[in-house]
Amino acid sequence: MLKNLSRIVLYVLCAITIAVTCLFFLGGEVDSTILNIEKEPTYTDAMVYLMYACIFMTALFALVSALWQFVMKLQSNRNSAIKTIVSFSLTIIVLVAGYFISSGESITLLGSGEVVEEQTIRMVDMMIYTIYTMVGAAILLMILGPLAKNIK
């Protein structure tokens, strides 16, 4: 039953994506003399909203499945569930630390002269610091993991 449902959902999402993509590329352009903009496809909003919906659904399903797996682990193996909580907590700590050490100075973009807000810069810096930390931790674990195995 679940296999058939996932196949149906896949086909429906593919059909919607193909339809919106065809509208985006073949649906014409907004009259640039009225809006004083460069060429923009007519169905840009539909494409953007479809991508928002896809990102939201992906995040929702990832969170629900992670929560479901955590509950199943909690019932069968408590130690494994505790390891999951510890790794999740460490990730949150890295994110919060990255937010607090981020710059926060507003900057002006070169081409347009727009000023980027402090909150946006803090979020971008937080993600960059988090990526650096996670990549560094992964490299350290790749190096130290086999060494720790050999010591035992």
KAJO-V765707 format. One record per residue. RES is the residue in three letters. SS is DSSP state (h for helix, s for strand, l for the rest). D_CENTER is the distance of its C-alpha to the mean C-alpha in Angstrom with 2 decimals. Layout:
res: {RES | RES}
ss: {SS | SS}
d_center: {D_CENTER | D_CENTER}
//
This chain:
res: {MET | LEU | LYS | ASN | LEU | SER | ARG | ILE | VAL | LEU | TYR | VAL | LEU | CYS | ALA | ILE | THR | ILE | ALA | VAL | THR | CYS | LEU | PHE | PHE | LEU | GLY | GLY | GLU | VAL | ASP | SER | THR | ILE | LEU | ASN | ILE | GLU | LYS | GLU | PRO | THR | TYR | THR | ASP | ALA | MET | VAL | TYR | LEU | MET | TYR | ALA | CYS | ILE | PHE | MET | THR | ALA | LEU | PHE | ALA | LEU | VAL | SER | ALA | LEU | TRP | GLN | PHE | VAL | MET | LYS | LEU | GLN | SER | ASN | ARG | ASN | SER | ALA | ILE | LYS | THR | ILE | VAL | SER | PHE | SER | LEU | THR | ILE | ILE | VAL | LEU | VAL | ALA | GLY | TYR | PHE | ILE | SER | SER | GLY | GLU | SER | ILE | THR | LEU | LEU | GLY | SER | GLY | GLU | VAL | VAL | GLU | GLU | GLN | THR | ILE | ARG | MET | VAL | ASP | MET | MET | ILE | TYR | THR | ILE | TYR | THR | MET | VAL | GLY | ALA | ALA | ILE | LEU | LEU | MET | ILE | LEU | GLY | PRO | LEU | ALA | LYS | ASN | ILE | LYS}
ss: {l | h | h | h | h | h | h | h | h | h | h | h | h | h | h | h | h | h | h | h | h | h | h | h | h | h | l | l | s | l | l | h | h | h | h | l | l | l | l | l | s | l | l | h | h | h | h | h | h | h | h | h | h | h | h | h | h | h | h | h | h | h | h | h | h | h | h | h | h | h | h | h | h | h | h | h | l | h | h | h | h | h | h | h | h | h | h | h | h | h | h | h | h | h | h | h | h | h | h | h | h | l | l | l | l | l | s | s | l | l | l | l | l | l | s | s | l | h | h | h | h | h | h | h | h | h | h | h | h | h | h | h | h | h | h | h | h | h | h | h | h | h | h | h | h | h | h | h | h | h | h | l}
d_center: {29.48 | 25.80 | 25.87 | 27.45 | 25.03 | 21.97 | 23.95 | 24.82 | 21.29 | 20.31 | 23.34 | 22.77 | 19.18 | 20.54 | 23.48 | 21.59 | 19.33 | 22.53 | 24.42 | 22.02 | 21.66 | 25.47 | 25.92 | 23.67 | 25.62 | 29.01 | 29.21 | 30.80 | 30.06 | 30.45 | 33.84 | 33.13 | 36.52 | 35.75 | 32.35 | 33.20 | 30.03 | 29.56 | 29.07 | 26.22 | 25.82 | 27.01 | 24.10 | 21.28 | 20.43 | 20.33 | 17.91 | 15.53 | 15.93 | 15.44 | 12.04 | 11.15 | 12.77 | 11.05 | 7.47 | 9.35 | 11.35 | 8.89 | 7.45 | 11.19 | 12.55 | 10.59 | 11.88 | 15.22 | 15.77 | 15.06 | 17.44 | 19.88 | 20.03 | 20.60 | 23.41 | 24.93 | 24.92 | 26.45 | 29.23 | 29.99 | 29.29 | 28.89 | 28.50 | 25.44 | 23.91 | 24.85 | 23.14 | 19.87 | 20.41 | 21.32 | 18.27 | 15.98 | 18.33 | 18.28 | 14.53 | 15.02 | 18.08 | 16.45 | 13.90 | 16.96 | 19.15 | 16.91 | 16.94 | 20.71 | 21.57 | 19.70 | 22.15 | 21.85 | 24.47 | 24.12 | 24.45 | 25.89 | 24.43 | 27.14 | 27.31 | 27.04 | 28.12 | 25.36 | 24.72 | 21.17 | 21.00 | 20.97 | 18.01 | 15.76 | 17.21 | 16.81 | 13.04 | 12.76 | 15.37 | 13.81 | 10.67 | 13.31 | 15.57 | 13.15 | 12.47 | 16.26 | 17.09 | 15.13 | 16.56 | 19.90 | 19.91 | 19.18 | 22.01 | 24.26 | 23.82 | 24.58 | 27.70 | 28.86 | 28.13 | 30.98 | 33.21 | 32.86 | 33.74 | 36.80 | 37.98 | 38.13}
//
